[in-house]
Amino acid sequence: MQNTKNRRSFLRSFMMGLMMSMLVVSISGCDDDDGPDVVNAPAATGNTPKYIFFFIGDGMASPQVNMTEAALADPNFRMVNGAITLGAMNLQHFPVAGMATTHAEDRYITGSAAAATALATGHKTTIGTIAKNADRSQNLKSMAKMAKEKGMKVGIVSSVSIDHATPACFYANADSRGEYYNIASQMDESGFDYFGGGYAKGDFASKGPGDVDIQMQNAGYTIVDNLAALRGVQPGQKCWAYTDYDRDGALFYEIDRMGTDHISLAQFTEEGVRLLDNPNGFFMMIEGGKVDWACHANDVVSATHDMVAFDDAIGIALDFYNQHPDETLIVVTGDHECGGLSLGYAGTAYDTAFQLLKHQDTSYLEFTKVVDAWKGTGKTFAEALEDVKDRFGLGDETIDPLLELSNYERDQLEEAFEASMDPGFVRDTEEKYLKYGPYYDPFTVTVTHILNQKAGISWTSYSHTGVPVPVYAMGAGADSFSGSYDNTDIAKKIIESGQLN
């Protein structure tokens, strides 16, 4: 598995020991003995790809990529001429890069359904629509369905529920992304060879226990829920694989998944390659979906962990590319940016202190569960601060003076704690919404905001933004992905390169 062990242990040391306070860009002359030998790989221009990987980082734009590079750019991890270099990510091995706009048919700032429809079909649509035209009068055919019709095997992988907006647009058609049961019920109808990642959220509201599972079994799919069983599935068998999932049917946040036996996004990708590889080639879409969710919650540490999990999956595709360089196309992009992540904060001016982030060891979601358990127990604010110190480092100036809480920060935390403990708390003012978001626990989101700000990181939104997203490409047909264009053009380029239509 490409660099997974090295970089996963390093990310833990980032969250346990990042010693970097500023980024120095110095990619040229990079010498990476552990990484894939593709840094200077030329873009193959004359071949039609037999194998197509399409990676979509939900909520990922340049800030999320740069933040992850910061996590992986420790001086002990990679040095060039004495300077810290960016380029520790697999993404940085791609020889072709572009930039894409993301607007929907009816709104400048897009949503995941409209963006995924553009990426899957090459057509704009309206907010919330799954692979249909703007007025929802016509189904749109995805590149995955085109690949299947061409005789290629097809796989769909996501770290969120398999019937969520992005994966849905590649195999289903629906008027609304919220039609989870309808969407999940179209998995077996697609005839796709491999589904991997989260469970089907639509089964939570199905007509009976395991309704979608039964449909898939009746359609000839082998269903597995652990890595050993997945590795036992034989090529030629259609498979739906999922792992332990959260309340939304998604994989757990990577920061919480590590140390468990839950299947990782990279392992789902690796097994997908094994099951899909055949003489007619394959198409596989892989989504890193929980980057978006962490950014909605303004939790940069959890987002960064999931970015590295996404990048680990890209490493699997790079390993495959090294074996089939003239027959493989890999394209990586985001559907939109989320949160308005900024590597800079007014309170720290030009200074950054990314090393402070190493002390967070749990996602906002898991800490929210802790805070919820305090309600009605008589938990005091002083006791709550001890939990914050233990899980986020905030307030513990003995490990880093920059973690000391100012009076202003303590006041923010105490106000948020009282809101969290108040059973009658409602977000009935603009101030409360701006402080705590549409539905996040007030105390938890205040903790992550303060830690992020101390590190020199800020957010402008709890929602998506309209900034362009980067596009990375490698392999057969990759040269067409340079430049600036619309997200619909990404689909059109893949379809044309793969001769899918």
C-alpha positions in Angstrom: 0.0 0.0 0.0 1.6 3.3 -1.2 3.3 5.0 1.7 0.3 4.3 3.9 2.2 3.1 7.0 4.9 5.7 6.7 2.6 8.6 6.2 -0.1 7.4 8.6 2.4 7.1 11.4 3.7 10.5 10.4 0.3 12.1 10.4 0.0 10.8 14.0 3.3 12.4 14.7 1.9 15.6 13.1 -0.9 15.5 15.5 1.7 14.4 18.0 4.7 16.4 16.9 4.6 18.8 14.0 7.3 21.4 14.6 6.7 23.7 11.7 5.7 27.3 12.0 5.8 28.4 8.3 5.8 26.7 4.9 8.7 27.0 2.5 8.0 25.9 -1.0 10.9 24.1 -2.6 9.6 21.1 -4.7 12.4 21.0 -7.3 15.1 18.4 -6.7 12.8 16.3 -4.5 14.3 12.9 -3.6 11.7 10.5 -2.2 13.0 6.9 -1.9 9.8 5.8 -0.3 7.3 7.3 -2.8 6.3 6.2 -6.2 8.8 6.8 -9.0 6.4 9.0 -10.9 7.4 12.6 -9.9 8.7 13.3 -13.4 6.3 11.0 -15.2 5.3 12.3 -18.6 1.6 12.7 -19.5 0.8 9.9 -22.0 -0.9 11.6 -24.8 -1.5 9.1 -27.6 -3.3 6.3 -25.8 -6.9 5.6 -24.8 -6.9 4.6 -21.1 -7.9 1.1 -20.4 -8.0 1.8 -16.6 -9.6 5.0 -15.3 -9.4 6.2 -11.7 -11.5 9.3 -10.8 -10.9 10.6 -7.3 -13.2 13.3 -5.8 -12.3 15.0 -2.6 -15.6 16.3 -1.3 -15.1 19.7 0.2 -11.5 19.8 -1.1 -9.9 22.8 -2.7 -6.4 24.2 -2.5 -6.5 25.2 1.2 -7.3 21.6 2.2 -4.5 20.3 0.1 -2.0 22.9 1.4 -3.1 22.2 5.0 -2.4 18.5 4.5 1.0 19.3 3.0 1.8 21.3 6.2 0.9 18.2 8.2 3.3 16.1 6.1 6.1 18.6 5.7 7.9 18.0 9.0 11.7 18.6 8.7 12.3 15.0 9.7 10.1 13.7 7.0 11.4 15.4 3.9 14.2 17.9 3.4 15.5 19.6 0.2 18.7 21.6 0.5 18.0 22.3 4.1 14.5 23.7 3.4 11.2 22.2 4.3 9.4 21.2 1.1 5.9 20.7 0.2 5.3 17.6 -1.8 4.8 14.9 0.7 1.4 14.1 -0.7 0.9 11.6 -3.5 -1.0 14.4 -5.2 2.3 16.2 -5.7 3.6 13.5 -8.0 1.0 14.4 -10.7 2.6 16.1 -13.7 -0.5 17.8 -15.0 -2.6 20.3 -13.0 -5.6 22.6 -13.8 -8.3 24.6 -12.1 -12.1 24.2 -12.4 -15.1 26.4 -11.6 -17.9 24.8 -9.7 -21.1 26.8 -9.9 -24.5 25.0 -10.2 -27.2 25.8 -12.7 -29.2 27.8 -10.3 -26.7 28.9 -7.6 -23.2 30.3 -7.7 -22.1 28.3 -4.6 -22.8 24.7 -5.5 -24.0 21.7 -3.5 -22.6 18.2 -3.7 -25.5 16.8 -5.8 -25.2 19.5 -8.5 -21.4 19.3 -8.4 -21.3 15.5 -8.6 -23.8 15.6 -11.5 -21.5 17.9 -13.4 -18.5 15.7 -12.6 -20.3 12.4 -13.5 -22.2 13.5 -16.6 -20.7 16.7 -18.0 -23.9 18.6 -17.5 -25.0 21.4 -15.1 -28.0 20.9 -13.0 -29.9 22.4 -10.1 -29.1 22.1 -6.4 -30.1 18.8 -4.8 -30.6 17.0 -8.2 -29.0 13.6 -8.8 -27.9 13.0 -12.4 -30.9 14.7 -14.0 -31.2 17.9 -16.0 -32.1 21.2 -14.5 -35.8 20.8 -14.5 -35.5 17.1 -13.6 -37.4 16.0 -16.7 -34.6 13.9 -18.1 -32.1 11.4 -16.7 -28.4 12.1 -17.5 -26.0 9.2 -18.2 -22.9 9.1 -16.1 -19.4 8.2 -17.3 -19.6 5.1 -15.1 -22.7 3.8 -16.9 -20.9 4.6 -20.2 -17.9 2.6 -19.1 -20.2 -0.3 -18.2 -21.8 -0.2 -21.6 -18.4 -0.2 -23.2 -17.6 -3.5 -21.4 -15.4 -2.2 -18.6 -15.9 -3.2 -15.0 -17.1 -0.4 -12.8 -16.5 0.3 -9.1 -17.9 3.0 -6.8 -16.2 3.8 -3.5 -16.9 6.4 -0.9 -16.1 7.1 2.7 -19.6 8.4 3.3 -22.8 6.4 2.8 -22.9 4.7 -0.6 -26.2 6.4 -1.5 -24.9 9.9 -0.6 -24.9 12.6 -3.3 -21.5 12.1 -4.9 -21.5 8.3 -5.4 -25.2 8.4 -6.2 -24.7 10.6 -9.3 -22.5 7.8 -10.9 -25.1 5.0 -10.6 -28.5 6.5 -9.9 -31.0 9.2 -11.1 -33.3 11.0 -8.6 -35.1 14.3 -8.3 -33.6 14.8 -4.8 -30.5 13.7 -3.1 -32.7 13.0 0.0 -34.4 10.1 -1.7 -31.9 7.7 -0.1 -34.0 4.6 -0.3 -34.8 5.2 -4.0 -31.1 5.9 -4.7 -29.8 2.8 -2.8 -32.4 0.7 -4.6 -30.7 1.6 -7.9 -27.4 0.0 -6.9 -28.4 -3.5 -8.1 -30.1 -2.1 -11.2 -26.8 -0.5 -12.3 -25.1 -3.9 -12.6 -21.8 -2.3 -11.4 -19.2 -4.7 -10.3 -18.1 -3.2 -7.0 -19.5 -0.9 -4.3 -17.3 -0.1 -1.4 -17.1 2.2 1.7 -20.1 3.4 3.8 -23.4 1.6 4.3 -26.6 2.6 2.5 -28.3 5.4 4.5 -31.5 4.5 2.6 -31.7 1.2 4.5 -32.2 3.1 7.7 -35.7 4.0 6.4 -36.3 0.9 4.3 -39.4 -1.1 4.3 -37.8 -3.8 6.3 -34.5 -4.8 8.0 -31.7 -5.0 5.4 -34.0 -4.3 2.5 -31.3 -3.0 0.3 -29.0 -5.9 1.3 -31.7 -8.3 0.2 -32.1 -6.6 -3.1 -28.3 -6.7 -3.7 -28.1 -10.4 -2.7 -31.0 -11.2 -5.0 -29.1 -9.5 -7.8 -26.0 -11.7 -7.2 -23.9 -9.4 -5.1 -21.6 -10.9 -2.4 -22.0 -8.6 0.7 -19.2 -8.3 3.2 -18.6 -6.1 6.2 -15.0 -6.7 7.2 -11.6 -6.8 5.6 -11.0 -10.5 5.8 -14.2 -11.2 4.1 -13.5 -8.6 1.4 -10.2 -10.2 0.7 -11.9 -13.5 0.3 -14.1 -12.2 -2.5 -12.9 -13.6 -5.9 -12.5 -11.6 -9.1 -15.6 -12.1 -11.2 -17.9 -11.9 -8.2 -20.0 -8.7 -7.9 -19.5 -7.3 -4.5 -20.9 -4.7 -2.0 -18.4 -4.1 0.8 -18.9 -1.8 3.8 -17.4 -1.5 7.2 -18.4 -0.3 10.7 -20.3 2.9 10.1 -21.6 5.9 12.0 -25.1 7.2 12.5 -25.2 8.4 8.9 -23.9 5.2 7.3 -20.4 6.7 6.7 -17.0 5.5 7.7 -15.8 7.0 11.0 -13.6 10.0 10.8 -10.0 8.9 10.1 -8.8 10.4 13.4 -11.2 8.1 15.2 -10.9 5.1 12.8 -7.1 4.7 13.3 -6.3 1.9 15.7 -9.5 0.0 14.9 -10.0 -2.8 12.4 -12.4 -0.8 10.3 -11.6 -0.9 6.6 -9.8 2.2 5.4 -10.5 4.1 2.2 -7.2 2.9 0.8 -8.1 -0.7 1.5 -11.4 -0.3 -0.2 -9.6 1.1 -3.2 -6.9 -1.6 -3.1 -9.4 -4.4 -3.0 -11.4 -2.7 -5.7 -8.4 -2.8 -8.0 -8.0 -6.5 -7.3 -11.6 -7.3 -8.1 -12.0 -5.0 -11.1 -8.8 -5.7 -13.0 -9.6 -7.6 -16.2 -8.7 -7.6 -19.9 -11.5 -5.1 -20.8 -10.3 -2.5 -18.2 -12.2 -0.8 -15.5 -13.5 2.6 -14.2 -13.4 3.4 -10.5 -14.7 6.5 -8.8 -13.3 7.0 -5.2 -14.7 9.8 -3.0 -13.1 11.1 0.2 -16.4 12.4 1.5 -15.8 13.2 5.1 -13.3 16.0 4.4 -16.4 18.0 3.6 -18.2 17.0 6.8 -15.2 18.0 9.0 -14.9 21.3 7.1 -18.6 22.0 7.7 -17.9 21.7 11.4 -14.7 23.8 11.1 -12.5 21.0 12.5 -9.2 21.3 10.6 -7.5 18.4 12.3 -10.2 15.9 11.4 -10.3 17.3 7.9 -6.6 16.8 7.5 -6.7 13.2 8.8 -9.3 12.4 6.2 -7.3 14.2 3.5 -4.4 11.9 4.2 -6.7 8.9 4.1 -7.9 10.2 0.7 -4.3 10.7 -0.4 -3.4 7.1 0.7 -6.1 5.8 -1.6 -4.6 7.8 -4.4 -1.3 6.1 -3.6 -3.0 2.8 -4.5 -3.8 4.1 -8.0 -0.2 5.3 -8.4 1.0 1.9 -7.6 -1.3 0.5 -10.3 -0.2 3.2 -12.7 3.5 2.2 -12.2 2.5 -1.2 -13.5 0.4 0.1 -16.4 1.7 3.6 -17.2 0.6 3.6 -20.9 -2.9 2.3 -20.1 -4.0 4.2 -17.0 -5.6 7.6 -16.4 -5.8 9.0 -12.9 -7.8 12.2 -12.4 -8.2 13.9 -9.0 -10.4 16.9 -8.1 -12.7 18.3 -5.5 -16.4 19.0 -6.0 -16.3 22.3 -4.1 -14.5 23.9 -1.2 -16.1 23.8 2.2 -15.8 26.1 5.2 -13.8 28.9 3.6 -10.7 27.5 5.1 -7.9 30.1 5.3 -4.3 29.4 6.2 -4.0 32.6 8.1 -5.9 34.4 10.9 -6.3 38.1 11.8 -5.3 37.4 15.4 -1.9 35.9 14.5 -1.1 38.2 11.5 1.7 36.5 9.5 2.4 33.9 12.2 1.4 30.3 12.1 1.8 27.7 14.8 0.7 24.5 13.2 2.5 22.5 15.9 -0.4 23.3 18.3 -2.7 21.0 16.2 -0.8 17.9 17.3 -2.6 17.9 20.6 -6.1 17.2 19.2 -6.7 13.4 19.3 -10.4 13.1 18.6 -12.9 14.5 16.1 -15.4 17.2 16.9 -18.1 14.5 16.5 -16.7 12.2 19.2 -16.1 15.1 21.5 -19.6 16.3 21.0 -20.7 12.9 22.3 -18.6 13.5 25.4 -20.2 17.0 25.9 -23.7 15.5 25.5 -23.0 13.0 28.2 -22.2 15.9 30.6 -25.7 17.3 30.5 -27.6 16.9 33.7 -24.6 15.6 35.6 -23.5 18.8 37.3 -20.3 19.0 35.3 -18.6 22.3 36.1 -16.8 24.6 33.6 -13.5 24.0 35.4 -13.9 20.3 35.0 -14.8 20.7 31.3 -11.6 22.7 30.8 -9.6 19.7 32.1 -11.2 17.5 29.4 -10.4 20.1 26.8 -6.8 20.2 28.0 -6.6 16.5 27.8 -8.1 16.1 24.3 -7.0 19.3 22.6 -4.1 20.7 24.6 -5.9 24.0 25.1 -5.0 25.6 28.3 -1.9 23.5 29.0 0.9 26.1 28.7 3.4 23.5 30.2 3.5 21.7 26.8 3.5 24.9 24.8 3.1 28.5 26.0 1.0 29.3 23.0 -1.7 27.0 24.3 -2.4 29.3 27.3 -6.0 30.6 27.2 -6.5 34.4 27.3 -9.3 35.9 29.4 -11.2 36.5 26.1 -10.8 32.9 25.1 -11.9 31.6 28.5 -14.9 33.9 28.4 -15.8 32.4 24.9 -15.5 28.9 26.2 -17.5 29.5 29.4 -20.4 31.1 27.4 -20.4 28.2 25.0 -20.3 25.7 27.8 -23.3 27.2 29.4 -25.1 27.1 26.1 -24.3 23.4 25.7 -25.5 22.6 29.1 -28.7 24.6 28.8 -31.5 22.2 27.7 -33.5 25.2 26.4 -30.7 26.6 24.2 -31.9 27.8 20.8 -30.0 29.5 18.0 -32.4 32.4 17.8 -30.0 35.2 17.0 -27.5 35.9 14.2 -24.7 36.1 16.8 -25.4 32.5 18.0 -25.5 31.2 14.5 -22.2 32.9 13.6 -20.5 31.6 16.8 -21.9 28.0 16.7 -23.1 27.2 13.3 -26.5 25.8 12.3 -26.5 22.7 14.6 -23.0 22.1 16.1 -22.5 21.8 19.8 -21.6 25.3 21.0 -18.8 24.1 23.3 -17.2 21.8 20.8 -17.1 24.2 17.9 -15.7 26.9 20.1 -12.9 24.6 21.2 -11.9 23.8 17.6 -12.2 27.5 16.6 -9.9 28.6 19.3 -7.3 25.8 18.7 -7.4 26.5 14.9 -7.1 30.3 15.5 -4.1 29.8 17.8 -2.5 27.8 15.0 -3.1 30.6 12.5 -6.1 29.0 10.7 -9.5 30.5 10.2 -12.9 29.8 8.6 -15.4 32.0 6.9 -18.4 29.6 6.7 -20.1 26.5 7.9 -21.1 25.8 4.3 -19.5 25.5 0.9 -17.8 28.3 -0.9 -17.5 29.2 -4.6 -13.7 29.1 -5.0 -12.3 27.0 -7.9 -11.0 23.5 -7.2 -7.7 22.1 -8.4 -7.6 19.2 -10.9 -4.7 16.8 -11.0 -4.1 14.3 -13.8 -1.6 11.6 -14.8 -1.4 9.0 -17.6 -3.1 8.4 -20.9 -4.9 11.6 -21.9 -3.7 13.6 -18.9 -2.4 16.5 -21.0 -5.9 17.7 -21.7 -6.5 18.5 -18.0 -4.1 21.5 -17.8 -5.5 25.0 -17.8 -8.7 26.6 -16.4 -12.2 25.3 -17.2 -15.6 24.4 -15.8 -16.3 21.3 -13.7 -18.5 19.9 -16.5 -15.3 19.9 -18.7 -13.6 17.4 -16.3 -16.3 14.9 -17.1 -16.1 15.7 -20.8 -12.4 15.2 -20.8 -12.5 11.9 -19.1 -15.3 10.7 -21.4 -13.4 11.8 -24.5 -10.1 10.4 -23.3 -11.6 7.0 -22.4 -13.8 7.0 -25.5 -16.7 6.2 -23.2 -19.5 7.7 -25.4 
